[in-house]
Structures are given as structure tokens and as C-alpha cells.
Amino acid sequence: MGVDPGLTRCGVSMVEGGAGRTVRAIAVDVVRTPADMDLSQRLLRISDAAEEWIQTHRPEVVAIERVFAQHNVRTAMGTAQAGGVIALAAARREIPVMFHTPSEVKAAVTGSGTADKKQVTAMVTRILGLAAPPKPADAADALALAICHCWRAPLLERMARAEALAERARQQYTQRLEQQRKAVRG
């Protein structure tokens, strides 16, 4: 499940990854909340939609765009809050949540971390073999997040295993050094 969080428009998508880089679109939508609605009610509407999507589609993982820095602090806060309620909905069902930066998503889908929305939409349309570009851009971004995760997940898993292996080796080495120091002193 890919999520492009936002208070006004929150893109949600579901894709299925296959062998290699094969990805198939299952569903996409945009959850909208009016700007004049109370913040808690807007977050509740997004949370309810996330719960429904998770219940309906039963994702193996939820990939959410990481809020990084935006010029408008209020927009960044709303985006982070929307992403947070979706992460909470997944966590309640013990579904792993992964966060990807906008540049990671753009690079995965277009080959350039600085691609614009039009390029991302064009590539999402092409990768998924869609008859028409997903609209609005939040829908395309949610699909791009899901694609990015499908393509990056195997690499991220290999890196995590390598890091864990390296940490175990470091601990064993430290223990051997300590044993040798004790042997020399004692």
C-alpha cells in the first residue's frame, strides 16, 4: 500500500509486486478533507479511510512518503499528521510501515531524484501500463510510493541483513579482544 499523505488530499494506492520489477495496480484513490473542517475530524476521516483500505486490501506493508522539509510549516505538520494516523492504522494490525523520501521515490520511478510531478505521473502510467494517467497528482504519487517500495524492499532487506551480520561480527570481535585482554592481565 502506497500513501502520499496530506490533509486536503491524501493519495492511497495498492499494487502487487511480481517477479523482477513487475508491478500491477490494484486500486488507487484520493481521500479529501475540506480545509474548513476541524483538524481532529480531518485526521479521523483519513484514519477511517486508511482502516477501510487496510481491511479491504490487506497489504503486506504500508509505504508512506517521509515528510522532510517544506517551506510552509503548517503544510508540513498536516502532512506529517496525516502520515502518522495511517502509520498508526497499520501498526494496529502489525503491518510493517516503511518511509521513503520524495527523492527516493522519484529516483526509483524516473531515474532522477529531482523529477517533477509530470515526469513521475508519466512513468507511473508507463510502468503500470495504465490507459490514462492517474489524477490528481496525489494518486500518481501514491502509486509511485508503492512502486518504489516494491523495487527497493529487496535491497533494503539485504542491507538490513548485512548490517545485522556486521554488528554480530563486531560484537564477537569485541568479545575476543576482551577475552585476550583478560588473559594477558590475569
ChimeraX commands (.cxc) that place a marker at each C-alpha (Angstrom):
marker #1 position 0.00,0.00,0.00 radius 0.5
marker #1 position 1.47,3.35,-1.02 radius 0.5
marker #1 position 0.44,6.58,0.70 radius 0.5
marker #1 position 1.08,10.17,-0.32 radius 0.5
marker #1 position -0.03,11.83,2.93 radius 0.5
marker #1 position -1.81,15.15,3.07 radius 0.5
marker #1 position -4.66,16.77,4.94 radius 0.5
marker #1 position -6.51,18.18,1.95 radius 0.5
marker #1 position -5.71,15.33,-0.43 radius 0.5
marker #1 position -4.22,12.04,0.76 radius 0.5
marker #1 position -3.33,9.62,-2.02 radius 0.5
marker #1 position -3.70,5.91,-1.27 radius 0.5
marker #1 position -2.87,3.03,-3.57 radius 0.5
marker #1 position -2.44,-0.69,-3.66 radius 0.5
marker #1 position -0.09,-2.50,-6.01 radius 0.5
marker #1 position 1.05,-6.08,-6.34 radius 0.5
marker #1 position 4.71,-6.76,-6.97 radius 0.5
marker #1 position 5.74,-9.70,-9.09 radius 0.5
marker #1 position 8.94,-11.26,-10.37 radius 0.5
marker #1 position 11.69,-8.78,-11.15 radius 0.5
marker #1 position 10.30,-5.30,-11.49 radius 0.5
marker #1 position 6.77,-6.36,-12.45 radius 0.5
marker #1 position 4.16,-4.28,-10.64 radius 0.5
marker #1 position 0.40,-4.32,-11.12 radius 0.5
marker #1 position -2.03,-1.64,-9.94 radius 0.5
marker #1 position -4.84,-2.97,-7.75 radius 0.5
marker #1 position -6.54,0.26,-6.61 radius 0.5
marker #1 position -5.92,3.96,-6.17 radius 0.5
marker #1 position -7.91,6.80,-4.64 radius 0.5
marker #1 position -7.56,10.19,-3.00 radius 0.5
marker #1 position -9.07,10.88,0.41 radius 0.5
marker #1 position -10.19,14.50,0.57 radius 0.5
marker #1 position -10.96,16.64,3.59 radius 0.5
marker #1 position -12.22,20.23,3.48 radius 0.5
marker #1 position -9.80,22.88,4.73 radius 0.5
marker #1 position -12.50,24.42,6.93 radius 0.5
marker #1 position -13.14,21.15,8.80 radius 0.5
marker #1 position -11.77,20.78,12.33 radius 0.5
marker #1 position -8.27,19.23,12.29 radius 0.5
marker #1 position -9.26,16.31,14.51 radius 0.5
marker #1 position -12.19,15.49,12.19 radius 0.5
marker #1 position -9.94,15.68,9.13 radius 0.5
marker #1 position -7.49,13.25,10.74 radius 0.5
marker #1 position -10.36,10.98,11.74 radius 0.5
marker #1 position -11.63,10.91,8.15 radius 0.5
marker #1 position -8.13,9.99,6.89 radius 0.5
marker #1 position -7.75,7.37,9.62 radius 0.5
marker #1 position -11.13,5.83,8.80 radius 0.5
marker #1 position -10.21,5.66,5.12 radius 0.5
marker #1 position -6.86,4.03,5.96 radius 0.5
marker #1 position -8.60,1.48,8.19 radius 0.5
marker #1 position -11.02,0.66,5.38 radius 0.5
marker #1 position -8.22,0.31,2.81 radius 0.5
marker #1 position -6.22,-1.92,5.11 radius 0.5
marker #1 position -9.27,-4.05,5.90 radius 0.5
marker #1 position -10.24,-4.35,2.24 radius 0.5
marker #1 position -6.81,-4.87,0.65 radius 0.5
marker #1 position -4.79,-6.45,3.48 radius 0.5
marker #1 position -1.40,-5.05,2.48 radius 0.5
marker #1 position 1.83,-6.78,3.47 radius 0.5
marker #1 position 3.49,-3.41,4.04 radius 0.5
marker #1 position 2.48,0.26,4.01 radius 0.5
marker #1 position 4.89,2.67,2.30 radius 0.5
marker #1 position 4.43,6.32,3.29 radius 0.5
marker #1 position 6.19,9.38,1.95 radius 0.5
marker #1 position 8.55,10.74,4.60 radius 0.5
marker #1 position 7.84,14.36,5.42 radius 0.5
marker #1 position 11.07,16.14,5.13 radius 0.5
marker #1 position 11.08,19.86,4.77 radius 0.5
marker #1 position 8.55,22.12,3.23 radius 0.5
marker #1 position 8.57,25.87,3.07 radius 0.5
marker #1 position 5.19,26.03,4.77 radius 0.5
marker #1 position 5.46,24.65,8.33 radius 0.5
marker #1 position 1.69,24.31,8.63 radius 0.5
marker #1 position 1.54,22.18,5.48 radius 0.5
marker #1 position 4.43,20.03,6.71 radius 0.5
marker #1 position 2.69,19.49,10.06 radius 0.5
marker #1 position -0.58,18.48,8.39 radius 0.5
marker #1 position 1.24,16.12,6.05 radius 0.5
marker #1 position 3.10,14.53,8.97 radius 0.5
marker #1 position -0.11,14.18,10.98 radius 0.5
marker #1 position -1.91,12.51,8.07 radius 0.5
marker #1 position 1.01,10.10,7.59 radius 0.5
marker #1 position 1.01,9.42,11.32 radius 0.5
marker #1 position -2.61,8.33,11.52 radius 0.5
marker #1 position -2.07,5.99,8.58 radius 0.5
marker #1 position 1.08,4.53,10.18 radius 0.5
marker #1 position -0.94,4.02,13.37 radius 0.5
marker #1 position -3.70,2.21,11.50 radius 0.5
marker #1 position -1.10,-0.16,10.00 radius 0.5
marker #1 position 0.70,-0.63,13.32 radius 0.5
marker #1 position -2.56,-1.66,14.99 radius 0.5
marker #1 position -2.66,-4.61,12.60 radius 0.5
marker #1 position 1.07,-5.28,12.93 radius 0.5
marker #1 position 1.66,-4.33,9.30 radius 0.5
marker #1 position 5.19,-3.00,8.73 radius 0.5
marker #1 position 5.42,0.66,7.79 radius 0.5
marker #1 position 8.25,1.97,5.65 radius 0.5
marker #1 position 9.00,5.59,4.91 radius 0.5
marker #1 position 10.57,6.81,1.66 radius 0.5
marker #1 position 11.73,10.33,0.88 radius 0.5
marker #1 position 10.34,12.14,-2.16 radius 0.5
marker #1 position 13.74,11.99,-3.87 radius 0.5
marker #1 position 13.97,8.20,-3.27 radius 0.5
marker #1 position 10.55,7.74,-4.84 radius 0.5
marker #1 position 11.35,9.97,-7.82 radius 0.5
marker #1 position 14.70,8.24,-8.39 radius 0.5
marker #1 position 13.14,4.77,-8.19 radius 0.5
marker #1 position 10.36,5.57,-10.64 radius 0.5
marker #1 position 12.02,8.00,-13.07 radius 0.5
marker #1 position 15.74,7.50,-12.55 radius 0.5
marker #1 position 16.11,11.08,-11.28 radius 0.5
marker #1 position 15.63,12.24,-7.70 radius 0.5
marker #1 position 14.74,15.69,-8.99 radius 0.5
marker #1 position 11.98,14.68,-11.41 radius 0.5
marker #1 position 8.87,16.84,-11.47 radius 0.5
marker #1 position 5.29,15.65,-10.86 radius 0.5
marker #1 position 4.60,15.41,-14.59 radius 0.5
marker #1 position 7.55,13.06,-15.11 radius 0.5
marker #1 position 6.54,10.92,-12.12 radius 0.5
marker #1 position 2.97,10.65,-13.41 radius 0.5
marker #1 position 4.18,9.73,-16.91 radius 0.5
marker #1 position 6.45,6.99,-15.59 radius 0.5
marker #1 position 3.82,5.59,-13.20 radius 0.5
marker #1 position 1.40,5.41,-16.13 radius 0.5
marker #1 position 4.00,3.62,-18.25 radius 0.5
marker #1 position 5.26,1.24,-15.53 radius 0.5
marker #1 position 1.75,0.14,-14.63 radius 0.5
marker #1 position 0.53,0.06,-18.24 radius 0.5
marker #1 position -2.39,2.34,-17.43 radius 0.5
marker #1 position -4.67,3.61,-20.21 radius 0.5
marker #1 position -4.65,7.13,-18.72 radius 0.5
marker #1 position -2.52,8.98,-16.19 radius 0.5
marker #1 position -3.83,8.75,-12.61 radius 0.5
marker #1 position -5.37,12.00,-11.44 radius 0.5
marker #1 position -4.93,14.04,-9.36 radius 0.5
marker #1 position -1.15,14.02,-8.86 radius 0.5
marker #1 position -1.67,12.67,-5.31 radius 0.5
marker #1 position -2.99,9.42,-6.81 radius 0.5
marker #1 position 0.06,9.11,-9.08 radius 0.5
marker #1 position 2.34,9.89,-6.13 radius 0.5
marker #1 position 0.70,7.18,-4.00 radius 0.5
marker #1 position 1.24,4.66,-6.81 radius 0.5
marker #1 position 4.85,5.86,-7.18 radius 0.5
marker #1 position 5.41,5.22,-3.47 radius 0.5
marker #1 position 4.07,1.68,-3.75 radius 0.5
marker #1 position 6.22,1.01,-6.84 radius 0.5
marker #1 position 9.27,2.48,-5.11 radius 0.5
marker #1 position 8.80,0.21,-2.14 radius 0.5
marker #1 position 8.29,-2.91,-4.27 radius 0.5
marker #1 position 11.53,-2.17,-6.09 radius 0.5
marker #1 position 13.57,-1.05,-3.07 radius 0.5
marker #1 position 12.34,-3.59,-0.49 radius 0.5
marker #1 position 14.64,-6.45,-1.59 radius 0.5
marker #1 position 17.66,-4.14,-1.43 radius 0.5
marker #1 position 16.60,-2.75,1.95 radius 0.5
marker #1 position 16.20,-6.31,3.30 radius 0.5
marker #1 position 19.65,-7.32,2.04 radius 0.5
marker #1 position 21.18,-4.20,3.59 radius 0.5
marker #1 position 19.47,-4.86,6.93 radius 0.5
marker #1 position 20.74,-8.47,6.93 radius 0.5
marker #1 position 24.26,-7.30,6.06 radius 0.5
marker #1 position 24.17,-4.67,8.83 radius 0.5
marker #1 position 22.97,-7.26,11.37 radius 0.5
marker #1 position 25.71,-9.67,10.27 radius 0.5
marker #1 position 28.33,-6.92,10.55 radius 0.5
marker #1 position 27.06,-5.99,14.02 radius 0.5
marker #1 position 27.29,-9.62,15.18 radius 0.5
marker #1 position 30.83,-9.87,13.80 radius 0.5
marker #1 position 31.77,-6.62,15.58 radius 0.5
marker #1 position 30.37,-7.93,18.87 radius 0.5
marker #1 position 32.23,-11.25,18.51 radius 0.5
marker #1 position 35.46,-9.40,17.72 radius 0.5
marker #1 position 34.99,-7.12,20.75 radius 0.5
marker #1 position 34.37,-10.17,22.97 radius 0.5
marker #1 position 37.52,-11.90,21.69 radius 0.5
marker #1 position 39.58,-8.77,22.33 radius 0.5
marker #1 position 38.20,-8.52,25.84 radius 0.5
marker #1 position 38.98,-12.20,26.50 radius 0.5
marker #1 position 42.52,-11.68,25.22 radius 0.5
marker #1 position 42.98,-8.62,27.47 radius 0.5
marker #1 position 41.78,-10.60,30.47 radius 0.5
marker #1 position 44.14,-13.47,29.61 radius 0.5
marker #1 position 47.11,-11.08,29.36 radius 0.5
marker #1 position 46.24,-9.35,32.68 radius 0.5
marker #1 position 45.43,-12.43,34.59 radius 0.5
marker link #1:1,2 radius 0.2
marker link #1:2,3 radius 0.2
marker link #1:3,4 radius 0.2
marker link #1:4,5 radius 0.2
marker link #1:5,6 radius 0.2
marker link #1:6,7 radius 0.2
marker link #1:7,8 radius 0.2
marker link #1:8,9 radius 0.2
marker link #1:9,10 radius 0.2
marker link #1:10,11 radius 0.2
marker link #1:11,12 radius 0.2
marker link #1:12,13 radius 0.2
marker link #1:13,14 radius 0.2
marker link #1:14,15 radius 0.2
marker link #1:15,16 radius 0.2
marker link #1:16,17 radius 0.2
marker link #1:17,18 radius 0.2
marker link #1:18,19 radius 0.2
marker link #1:19,20 radius 0.2
marker link #1:20,21 radius 0.2
marker link #1:21,22 radius 0.2
marker link #1:22,23 radius 0.2
marker link #1:23,24 radius 0.2
marker link #1:24,25 radius 0.2
marker link #1:25,26 radius 0.2
marker link #1:26,27 radius 0.2
marker link #1:27,28 radius 0.2
marker link #1:28,29 radius 0.2
marker link #1:29,30 radius 0.2
marker link #1:30,31 radius 0.2
marker link #1:31,32 radius 0.2
marker link #1:32,33 radius 0.2
marker link #1:33,34 radius 0.2
marker link #1:34,35 radius 0.2
marker link #1:35,36 radius 0.2
marker link #1:36,37 radius 0.2
marker link #1:37,38 radius 0.2
marker link #1:38,39 radius 0.2
marker link #1:39,40 radius 0.2
marker link #1:40,41 radius 0.2
marker link #1:41,42 radius 0.2
marker link #1:42,43 radius 0.2
marker link #1:43,44 radius 0.2
marker link #1:44,45 radius 0.2
marker link #1:45,46 radius 0.2
marker link #1:46,47 radius 0.2
marker link #1:47,48 radius 0.2
marker link #1:48,49 radius 0.2
marker link #1:49,50 radius 0.2
marker link #1:50,51 radius 0.2
marker link #1:51,52 radius 0.2
marker link #1:52,53 radius 0.2
marker link #1:53,54 radius 0.2
marker link #1:54,55 radius 0.2
marker link #1:55,56 radius 0.2
marker link #1:56,57 radius 0.2
marker link #1:57,58 radius 0.2
marker link #1:58,59 radius 0.2
marker link #1:59,60 radius 0.2
marker link #1:60,61 radius 0.2
marker link #1:61,62 radius 0.2
marker link #1:62,63 radius 0.2
marker link #1:63,64 radius 0.2
marker link #1:64,65 radius 0.2
marker link #1:65,66 radius 0.2
marker link #1:66,67 radius 0.2
marker link #1:67,68 radius 0.2
marker link #1:68,69 radius 0.2
marker link #1:69,70 radius 0.2
marker link #1:70,71 radius 0.2
marker link #1:71,72 radius 0.2
marker link #1:72,73 radius 0.2
marker link #1:73,74 radius 0.2
marker link #1:74,75 radius 0.2
marker link #1:75,76 radius 0.2
marker link #1:76,77 radius 0.2
marker link #1:77,78 radius 0.2
marker link #1:78,79 radius 0.2
marker link #1:79,80 radius 0.2
marker link #1:80,81 radius 0.2
marker link #1:81,82 radius 0.2
marker link #1:82,83 radius 0.2
marker link #1:83,84 radius 0.2
marker link #1:84,85 radius 0.2
marker link #1:85,86 radius 0.2
marker link #1:86,87 radius 0.2
marker link #1:87,88 radius 0.2
marker link #1:88,89 radius 0.2
marker link #1:89,90 radius 0.2
marker link #1:90,91 radius 0.2
marker link #1:91,92 radius 0.2
marker link #1:92,93 radius 0.2
marker link #1:93,94 radius 0.2
marker link #1:94,95 radius 0.2
marker link #1:95,96 radius 0.2
marker link #1:96,97 radius 0.2
marker link #1:97,98 radius 0.2
marker link #1:98,99 radius 0.2
marker link #1:99,100 radius 0.2
marker link #1:100,101 radius 0.2
marker link #1:101,102 radius 0.2
marker link #1:102,103 radius 0.2
marker link #1:103,104 radius 0.2
marker link #1:104,105 radius 0.2
marker link #1:105,106 radius 0.2
marker link #1:106,107 radius 0.2
marker link #1:107,108 radius 0.2
marker link #1:108,109 radius 0.2
marker link #1:109,110 radius 0.2
marker link #1:110,111 radius 0.2
marker link #1:111,112 radius 0.2
marker link #1:112,113 radius 0.2
marker link #1:113,114 radius 0.2
marker link #1:114,115 radius 0.2
marker link #1:115,116 radius 0.2
marker link #1:116,117 radius 0.2
marker link #1:117,118 radius 0.2
marker link #1:118,119 radius 0.2
marker link #1:119,120 radius 0.2
marker link #1:120,121 radius 0.2
marker link #1:121,122 radius 0.2
marker link #1:122,123 radius 0.2
marker link #1:123,124 radius 0.2
marker link #1:124,125 radius 0.2
marker link #1:125,126 radius 0.2
marker link #1:126,127 radius 0.2
marker link #1:127,128 radius 0.2
marker link #1:128,129 radius 0.2
marker link #1:129,130 radius 0.2
marker link #1:130,131 radius 0.2
marker link #1:131,132 radius 0.2
marker link #1:132,133 radius 0.2
marker link #1:133,134 radius 0.2
marker link #1:134,135 radius 0.2
marker link #1:135,136 radius 0.2
marker link #1:136,137 radius 0.2
marker link #1:137,138 radius 0.2
marker link #1:138,139 radius 0.2
marker link #1:139,140 radius 0.2
marker link #1:140,141 radius 0.2
marker link #1:141,142 radius 0.2
marker link #1:142,143 radius 0.2
marker link #1:143,144 radius 0.2
marker link #1:144,145 radius 0.2
marker link #1:145,146 radius 0.2
marker link #1:146,147 radius 0.2
marker link #1:147,148 radius 0.2
marker link #1:148,149 radius 0.2
marker link #1:149,150 radius 0.2
marker link #1:150,151 radius 0.2
marker link #1:151,152 radius 0.2
marker link #1:152,153 radius 0.2
marker link #1:153,154 radius 0.2
marker link #1:154,155 radius 0.2
marker link #1:155,156 radius 0.2
marker link #1:156,157 radius 0.2
marker link #1:157,158 radius 0.2
marker link #1:158,159 radius 0.2
marker link #1:159,160 radius 0.2
marker link #1:160,161 radius 0.2
marker link #1:161,162 radius 0.2
marker link #1:162,163 radius 0.2
marker link #1:163,164 radius 0.2
marker link #1:164,165 radius 0.2
marker link #1:165,166 radius 0.2
marker link #1:166,167 radius 0.2
marker link #1:167,168 radius 0.2
marker link #1:168,169 radius 0.2
marker link #1:169,170 radius 0.2
marker link #1:170,171 radius 0.2
marker link #1:171,172 radius 0.2
marker link #1:172,173 radius 0.2
marker link #1:173,174 radius 0.2
marker link #1:174,175 radius 0.2
marker link #1:175,176 radius 0.2
marker link #1:176,177 radius 0.2
marker link #1:177,178 radius 0.2
marker link #1:178,179 radius 0.2
marker link #1:179,180 radius 0.2
marker link #1:180,181 radius 0.2
marker link #1:181,182 radius 0.2
marker link #1:182,183 radius 0.2
marker link #1:183,184 radius 0.2
marker link #1:184,185 radius 0.2
marker link #1:185,186 radius 0.2
view
